[in-house]
Amino acid sequence: MKRVIYSGAGLLLIALAFLVFNIVSGLAFTNARLDLTEQKLYTISEGTESILEALESPIELQFFYSDGAVRDLVALRNYARRVEELLRAYERAAGGKLKLQVIDPQPFSEEEDRAAELGLQAVSLDRGGDKVYFGLAGTNAEGHTQTIPFFPLDQEEFLEYEISRLVQSLATAQFPVVGVLSGLQINGGFDMRTQQATPPWMVLEDIRQLFHIESLKHDIDMIPTNVSVLMLVHPKQLPEQTLYAVDQFVMRGGKVLVFVDPFSEADPGSMMGPGGFAEEKASELEPLFKAWGLRMPADQVVADASYAMSVGVGPERRAVRHPGWLSLPQQALDADDVTTASLESLTMATTGLLEPLEGASTRFTPLMRSSGYAMPIEAGRFATLQNPEELLRGLEPTGERYTLAARIQGPAQSAYPNGIEGRKDGLKESDSINVIVVADTDLLSDRMWVQVQDFFGQRFPQPWADNGSFVINALDNLSGSDALISVRSRGRFARPFVVVEELQRQAENRFRETEEVLQRRLAETEAQLAELQSPDPEQALELTAEQQAALQGYMQEKLRIRKELREVRYQLNADIEALGRTLKFLNIALVPLLLTLGVLGLWFWRRRRVA
């Protein structure tokens, strides 16, 4: 009897101890997290931690997510959970400087009005007309607001980057300054051929909406300290003092976006007499490029048969493919770099090629590349080219994919280690430079990417390529701190599960088969209803009793079929949801159960030894 009492008391003590352990651990380790994912998806990077530690004033984040409207959208619901978990991690790491509010904007509510007012994007579902909000709005202490209108599911790798960029932009009181030094009339000017004034290029108007632009002179001897990013466009024959200024700007950590060109069609050239123009349309930064670890071969233009654009030739505007004018699809762009990952197409004209120098200390990352059906040709051939088909017929692809734009990062030496005359005290090296080089300037001109309409003095752009978006992305990325730039692409939350995918395929097959049958029955019922129902109210009153009964029967059948359809659609994810509940149960209950059994086993083992 005593052994029974002792055994019962022991089991009770174990149960009480286990209960106390759960309560104490729940209270003491509320904020404890253990990230066991392969790519640490729920752990923010060091760059993000640096941005959050530098916050001086509080920031409020509002995560708008239409939870009730997406109950049947498993992928979106799971991704929303991932976004919320990451935002919670931001909130914990900010040490009270960041407050998160999760909002489910119900239809016709004040929260929905607030989301629309902030500029968040509402996406309509296919069925029912419900609108889904899935975006983020941030507000700083001064009342300035930044938003992510909608989190695209196909850009999950850049989720942390986008959130960190939003936080950093709210922490910065002023627009970043872009210093523009251009050898082309991007600010507008006068066209000697047409004898008319030209407006500023639309890409500059886009930049001005997000950055403060400071125009720099051709012979500047020092880049102003307030410049966040230096944008060099067609730098032709820059004096040594300007090259040295650019060199020192990069050495002290400045970021540069460079557009050079072996044959700039946007460059009008120099007058050489009546109706003649010089062929001096090339630009280069040879001494700086050499120090940065790359080169652009002079007088070489990439001709590409695969990416050749279609252009109109002759008075009849006959469509001809131009191998010197390229339309780059997504597969030609780097999917892992934030400047090009979200773009769909870019257009370039008579672009050069970039090559890394052997033994360079910097890292050369191609951002844009030609297809394998390309070859370099002499730039001079484009000066007198009348028919692009001539180039196409003579094209002999080398099979190599040529780099048209690249990012240069890493340690670098100064191009002027001994300084220049009158300036000998410059920096000799940099631990890390960050430069983006594009071997084309024509992609910036309006004709290559946007149609501009003038309406009562207002210019309305209609982009047909992503050239402008690329420039904004590049400046946005380069103008961020080193901490933000280090927050590059992460892994994807979605991981393939064979069992789940098989269950989903089976459910979709059942859904499609059943739905087709029900849809046919519904169509037949509606057709029979249409025969009985008349658009004329007077004729509708003349239905016999049998017809009235048939009408009611068909209407009830219609309602029953629609209910069955809703049930079939609900059952689409039933097996997956059941599997999820099973896994949750195992995760929650299995570990405590094994722990309890282990303790009991140890207790009985000790009791037996004592006995």
NORZIDA-V987387 format. One record per residue. N is the residue number from 0. RES is the residue in one letter. NEAR is the number of other C-alpha atoms within 12 Angstrom. Layout:
# NORZIDA-V987387
{{N & RES & NEAR} {N & RES & NEAR}}
This chain:
# NORZIDA-V987387
{{0 & M & 7} {1 & K & 9} {2 & R & 14} {3 & V & 11} {4 & I & 11} {5 & Y & 15} {6 & S & 19} {7 & G & 16} {8 & A & 14} {9 & G & 22} {10 & L & 22} {11 & L & 16} {12 & L & 18} {13 & I & 23} {14 & A & 21} {15 & L & 15} {16 & A & 17} {17 & F & 21} {18 & L & 16} {19 & V & 15} {20 & F & 18} {21 & N & 16} {22 & I & 14} {23 & V & 13} {24 & S & 15} {25 & G & 13} {26 & L & 12} {27 & A & 12} {28 & F & 13} {29 & T & 13} {30 & N & 14} {31 & A & 12} {32 & R & 15} {33 & L & 13} {34 & D & 15} {35 & L & 10} {36 & T & 16} {37 & E & 14} {38 & Q & 18} {39 & K & 18} {40 & L & 30} {41 & Y & 28} {42 & T & 28} {43 & I & 34} {44 & S & 29} {45 & E & 22} {46 & G & 26} {47 & T & 38} {48 & E & 27} {49 & S & 24} {50 & I & 37} {51 & L & 36} {52 & E & 25} {53 & A & 23} {54 & L & 28} {55 & E & 21} {56 & S & 25} {57 & P & 27} {58 & I & 35} {59 & E & 33} {60 & L & 35} {61 & Q & 37} {62 & F & 40} {63 & F & 40} {64 & Y & 39} {65 & S & 34} {66 & D & 29} {67 & G & 21} {68 & A & 28} {69 & V & 27} {70 & R & 22} {71 & D & 24} {72 & L & 22} {73 & V & 23} {74 & A & 20} {75 & L & 30} {76 & R & 24} {77 & N & 22} {78 & Y & 30} {79 & A & 36} {80 & R & 23} {81 & R & 25} {82 & V & 37} {83 & E & 32} {84 & E & 26} {85 & L & 32} {86 & L & 38} {87 & R & 29} {88 & A & 33} {89 & Y & 37} {90 & E & 31} {91 & R & 24} {92 & A & 26} {93 & A & 29} {94 & G & 20} {95 & G & 20} {96 & K & 26} {97 & L & 34} {98 & K & 28} {99 & L & 29} {100 & Q & 22} {101 & V & 28} {102 & I & 26} {103 & D & 30} {104 & P & 30} {105 & Q & 23} {106 & P & 22} {107 & F & 14} {108 & S & 13} {109 & E & 14} {110 & E & 24} {111 & E & 27} {112 & D & 20} {113 & R & 24} {114 & A & 37} {115 & A & 28} {116 & E & 16} {117 & L & 27} {118 & G & 23} {119 & L & 32} {120 & Q & 28} {121 & A & 30} {122 & V & 23} {123 & S & 16} {124 & L & 18} {125 & D & 13} {126 & R & 15} {127 & G & 11} {128 & G & 12} {129 & D & 21} {130 & K & 28} {131 & V & 37} {132 & Y & 44} {133 & F & 42} {134 & G & 41} {135 & L & 42} {136 & A & 42} {137 & G & 39} {138 & T & 32} {139 & N & 29} {140 & A & 21} {141 & E & 16} {142 & G & 16} {143 & H & 23} {144 & T & 28} {145 & Q & 31} {146 & T & 34} {147 & I & 32} {148 & P & 29} {149 & F & 33} {150 & F & 34} {151 & P & 24} {152 & L & 23} {153 & D & 20} {154 & Q & 27} {155 & E & 32} {156 & E & 30} {157 & F & 34} {158 & L & 40} {159 & E & 43} {160 & Y & 37} {161 & E & 40} {162 & I & 42} {163 & S & 44} {164 & R & 37} {165 & L & 35} {166 & V & 47} {167 & Q & 43} {168 & S & 34} {169 & L & 36} {170 & A & 34} {171 & T & 28} {172 & A & 19} {173 & Q & 16} {174 & F & 27} {175 & P & 31} {176 & V & 33} {177 & V & 39} {178 & G & 39} {179 & V & 39} {180 & L & 36} {181 & S & 34} {182 & G & 35} {183 & L & 36} {184 & Q & 28} {185 & I & 31} {186 & N & 28} {187 & G & 21} {188 & G & 17} {189 & F & 17} {190 & D & 18} {191 & M & 18} {192 & R & 16} {193 & T & 11} {194 & Q & 9} {195 & Q & 11} {196 & A & 14} {197 & T & 20} {198 & P & 23} {199 & P & 23} {200 & W & 31} {201 & M & 36} {202 & V & 37} {203 & L & 35} {204 & E & 26} {205 & D & 28} {206 & I & 34} {207 & R & 25} {208 & Q & 17} {209 & L & 23} {210 & F & 28} {211 & H & 25} {212 & I & 27} {213 & E & 27} {214 & S & 26} {215 & L & 28} {216 & K & 22} {217 & H & 28} {218 & D & 22} {219 & I & 22} {220 & D & 23} {221 & M & 26} {222 & I & 38} {223 & P & 23} {224 & T & 21} {225 & N & 20} {226 & V & 32} {227 & S & 35} {228 & V & 43} {229 & L & 44} {230 & M & 42} {231 & L & 43} {232 & V & 43} {233 & H & 40} {234 & P & 38} {235 & K & 32} {236 & Q & 22} {237 & L & 28} {238 & P & 19} {239 & E & 27} {240 & Q & 24} {241 & T & 27} {242 & L & 35} {243 & Y & 37} {244 & A & 36} {245 & V & 50} {246 & D & 43} {247 & Q & 40} {248 & F & 37} {249 & V & 44} {250 & M & 34} {251 & R & 27} {252 & G & 32} {253 & G & 35} {254 & K & 41} {255 & V & 42} {256 & L & 45} {257 & V & 41} {258 & F & 46} {259 & V & 47} {260 & D & 47} {261 & P & 45} {262 & F & 44} {263 & S & 43} {264 & E & 34} {265 & A & 32} {266 & D & 35} {267 & P & 28} {268 & G & 27} {269 & S & 16} {270 & M & 15} {271 & M & 12} {272 & G & 9} {273 & P & 10} {274 & G & 13} {275 & G & 15} {276 & F & 18} {277 & A & 19} {278 & E & 24} {279 & E & 26} {280 & K & 34} {281 & A & 42} {282 & S & 37} {283 & E & 40} {284 & L & 39} {285 & E & 26} {286 & P & 25} {287 & L & 35} {288 & F & 36} {289 & K & 29} {290 & A & 38} {291 & W & 45} {292 & G & 37} {293 & L & 39} {294 & R & 33} {295 & M & 40} {296 & P & 34} {297 & A & 28} {298 & D & 29} {299 & Q & 31} {300 & V & 40} {301 & V & 52} {302 & A & 50} {303 & D & 46} {304 & A & 35} {305 & S & 30} {306 & Y & 33} {307 & A & 34} {308 & M & 30} {309 & S & 23} {310 & V & 23} {311 & G & 17} {312 & V & 17} {313 & G & 12} {314 & P & 7} {315 & E & 9} {316 & R & 11} {317 & R & 14} {318 & A & 17} {319 & V & 25} {320 & R & 27} {321 & H & 35} {322 & P & 44} {323 & G & 48} {324 & W & 40} {325 & L & 40} {326 & S & 40} {327 & L & 38} {328 & P & 28} {329 & Q & 25} {330 & Q & 24} {331 & A & 31} {332 & L & 35} {333 & D & 30} {334 & A & 27} {335 & D & 26} {336 & D & 31} {337 & V & 38} {338 & T & 38} {339 & T & 39} {340 & A & 30} {341 & S & 28} {342 & L & 34} {343 & E & 23} {344 & S & 31} {345 & L & 42} {346 & T & 45} {347 & M & 48} {348 & A & 42} {349 & T & 46} {350 & T & 51} {351 & G & 48} {352 & L & 45} {353 & L & 44} {354 & E & 32} {355 & P & 31} {356 & L & 20} {357 & E & 15} {358 & G & 14} {359 & A & 22} {360 & S & 24} {361 & T & 29} {362 & R & 26} {363 & F & 31} {364 & T & 30} {365 & P & 33} {366 & L & 38} {367 & M & 43} {368 & R & 41} {369 & S & 46} {370 & S & 31} {371 & G & 23} {372 & Y & 24} {373 & A & 34} {374 & M & 32} {375 & P & 40} {376 & I & 31} {377 & E & 25} {378 & A & 32} {379 & G & 23} {380 & R & 24} {381 & F & 31} {382 & A & 26} {383 & T & 15} {384 & L & 19} {385 & Q & 15} {386 & N & 24} {387 & P & 33} {388 & E & 25} {389 & E & 19} {390 & L & 32} {391 & L & 29} {392 & R & 17} {393 & G & 17} {394 & L & 25} {395 & E & 20} {396 & P & 25} {397 & T & 19} {398 & G & 17} {399 & E & 19} {400 & R & 30} {401 & Y & 36} {402 & T & 38} {403 & L & 50} {404 & A & 46} {405 & A & 42} {406 & R & 40} {407 & I & 39} {408 & Q & 33} {409 & G & 25} {410 & P & 26} {411 & A & 36} {412 & Q & 31} {413 & S & 35} {414 & A & 32} {415 & Y & 30} {416 & P & 23} {417 & N & 17} {418 & G & 22} {419 & I & 23} {420 & E & 12} {421 & G & 12} {422 & R & 18} {423 & K & 14} {424 & D & 15} {425 & G & 27} {426 & L & 27} {427 & K & 24} {428 & E & 27} {429 & S & 28} {430 & D & 19} {431 & S & 26} {432 & I & 36} {433 & N & 42} {434 & V & 47} {435 & I & 44} {436 & V & 48} {437 & V & 48} {438 & A & 52} {439 & D & 50} {440 & T & 47} {441 & D & 41} {442 & L & 43} {443 & L & 48} {444 & S & 38} {445 & D & 34} {446 & R & 26} {447 & M & 35} {448 & W & 32} {449 & V & 27} {450 & Q & 19} {451 & V & 24} {452 & Q & 15} {453 & D & 12} {454 & F & 9} {455 & F & 7} {456 & G & 9} {457 & Q & 10} {458 & R & 18} {459 & F & 16} {460 & P & 22} {461 & Q & 19} {462 & P & 24} {463 & W & 21} {464 & A & 29} {465 & D & 33} {466 & N & 39} {467 & G & 36} {468 & S & 33} {469 & F & 37} {470 & V & 42} {471 & I & 32} {472 & N & 29} {473 & A & 39} {474 & L & 44} {475 & D & 35} {476 & N & 40} {477 & L & 39} {478 & S & 39} {479 & G & 39} {480 & S & 32} {481 & D & 26} {482 & A & 25} {483 & L & 34} {484 & I & 37} {485 & S & 30} {486 & V & 31} {487 & R & 31} {488 & S & 27} {489 & R & 27} {490 & G & 22} {491 & R & 25} {492 & F & 29} {493 & A & 26} {494 & R & 17} {495 & P & 10} {496 & F & 13} {497 & V & 11} {498 & V & 15} {499 & V & 23} {500 & E & 18} {501 & E & 16} {502 & L & 23} {503 & Q & 25} {504 & R & 18} {505 & Q & 20} {506 & A & 25} {507 & E & 24} {508 & N & 19} {509 & R & 21} {510 & F & 26} {511 & R & 20} {512 & E & 18} {513 & T & 23} {514 & E & 28} {515 & E & 19} {516 & V & 19} {517 & L & 27} {518 & Q & 23} {519 & R & 18} {520 & R & 23} {521 & L & 26} {522 & A & 20} {523 & E & 19} {524 & T & 27} {525 & E & 24} {526 & A & 17} {527 & Q & 22} {528 & L & 26} {529 & A & 17} {530 & E & 17} {531 & L & 27} {532 & Q & 24} {533 & S & 16} {534 & P & 12} {535 & D & 10} {536 & P & 10} {537 & E & 10} {538 & Q & 12} {539 & A & 19} {540 & L & 15} {541 & E & 15} {542 & L & 19} {543 & T & 13} {544 & A & 12} {545 & E & 12} {546 & Q & 19} {547 & Q & 18} {548 & A & 15} {549 & A & 21} {550 & L & 26} {551 & Q & 20} {552 & G & 19} {553 & Y & 27} {554 & M & 24} {555 & Q & 18} {556 & E & 23} {557 & K & 26} {558 & L & 19} {559 & R & 18} {560 & I & 27} {561 & R & 24} {562 & K & 18} {563 & E & 23} {564 & L & 26} {565 & R & 21} {566 & E & 18} {567 & V & 27} {568 & R & 26} {569 & Y & 22} {570 & Q & 26} {571 & L & 30} {572 & N & 30} {573 & A & 24} {574 & D & 23} {575 & I & 27} {576 & E & 21} {577 & A & 16} {578 & L & 19} {579 & G & 20} {580 & R & 15} {581 & T & 15} {582 & L & 15} {583 & K & 14} {584 & F & 15} {585 & L & 15} {586 & N & 14} {587 & I & 13} {588 & A & 15} {589 & L & 15} {590 & V & 14} {591 & P & 19} {592 & L & 17} {593 & L & 15} {594 & L & 17} {595 & T & 24} {596 & L & 19} {597 & G & 15} {598 & V & 21} {599 & L & 23} {600 & G & 16} {601 & L & 17} {602 & W & 20} {603 & F & 20} {604 & W & 14} {605 & R & 14} {606 & R & 16} {607 & R & 12} {608 & R & 9} {609 & V & 9} {610 & A & 8}}
